[in-house]
Amino acid sequence: MSNDIKQVMKAAVVLEKYARGERDFRGISLTRQNFKRKNLKNANFSNADIRGTQFTNANLENANFSNADIRGTRFTNANLKGAVFRSAL
């Protein structure tokens, strides 16, 4: 995880972009956001700062969290089939 300045984004913006077909959220800051029960299949959160974010019951199938800072993040009952957490903190 680098110390580069990250673009801060709120959950509503991510979900809006996802609905329009965007899946690339690499390197963004999403700390303490709520994605409970949301579909984020195939989303790329590599190198993102998602500390304290809520993904309870979310669909994260094939999502990429490589090198992401996931400290304090909740994945309770999330669909993590095929999700990648390589070198995540």
C-alpha positions in Angstrom: 0.0 0.0 0.0 1.6 3.3 -1.0 1.2 6.7 0.7 -0.1 8.4 -2.5 -2.9 10.8 -2.1 -6.1 8.9 -2.8 -9.3 10.2 -4.4 -12.0 10.2 -1.7 -15.3 8.7 -2.8 -18.6 8.1 -1.0 -20.5 4.9 -1.3 -23.3 6.5 -3.3 -20.9 7.7 -6.0 -19.3 4.2 -6.2 -22.7 2.6 -6.5 -23.8 5.1 -9.2 -20.7 4.5 -11.2 -21.1 0.7 -10.8 -24.7 0.9 -12.1 -23.3 2.7 -15.2 -20.9 -0.2 -15.8 -17.7 1.0 -14.1 -15.8 -1.6 -12.2 -12.4 0.1 -11.7 -12.1 1.7 -8.2 -8.4 1.2 -7.8 -6.6 3.4 -5.3 -9.6 5.3 -4.0 -10.4 6.1 -0.4 -13.6 4.6 0.9 -13.1 4.7 4.6 -16.2 4.0 6.8 -18.6 3.6 3.9 -21.7 1.3 3.8 -22.2 -1.3 1.1 -24.5 -3.6 3.1 -26.4 -5.9 0.7 -25.0 -4.2 -2.4 -23.9 -5.9 -5.6 -20.2 -5.1 -6.4 -19.4 -8.2 -8.4 -16.1 -7.9 -10.4 -15.3 -4.5 -8.8 -11.6 -3.7 -8.5 -10.7 -2.1 -5.2 -6.9 -2.9 -5.4 -4.7 -0.4 -3.6 -7.8 1.2 -2.1 -8.2 2.4 1.4 -11.4 0.8 2.7 -10.7 0.8 6.4 -13.9 0.4 8.5 -16.1 -0.1 5.5 -19.2 -2.3 5.8 -19.7 -5.1 3.2 -22.1 -7.2 5.2 -24.2 -9.4 2.9 -22.7 -7.8 -0.2 -22.0 -9.6 -3.4 -18.3 -9.3 -3.9 -17.8 -12.2 -6.2 -14.5 -11.9 -8.1 -13.8 -8.5 -6.6 -10.2 -7.5 -6.3 -8.8 -6.2 -2.9 -5.1 -6.7 -3.7 -2.9 -4.4 -1.7 -6.0 -2.7 -0.2 -6.1 -1.5 3.4 -9.0 -3.5 4.8 -8.4 -3.0 8.5 -11.6 -2.9 10.4 -13.7 -3.7 7.3 -16.7 -6.0 7.8 -17.3 -8.8 5.3 -19.9 -10.8 7.4 -21.9 -13.1 5.2 -20.6 -11.4 2.0 -20.2 -13.5 -1.1 -16.4 -13.6 -1.5 -16.3 -16.4 -4.1 -13.3 -15.7 -6.3 -12.4 -12.5 -4.5 -8.7 -11.7 -4.3 -7.0 -10.3 -1.2 -3.4 -10.6 -2.2 -1.1 -8.5 0.0 -4.2 -6.7 1.6 -3.5 -5.2 5.1 
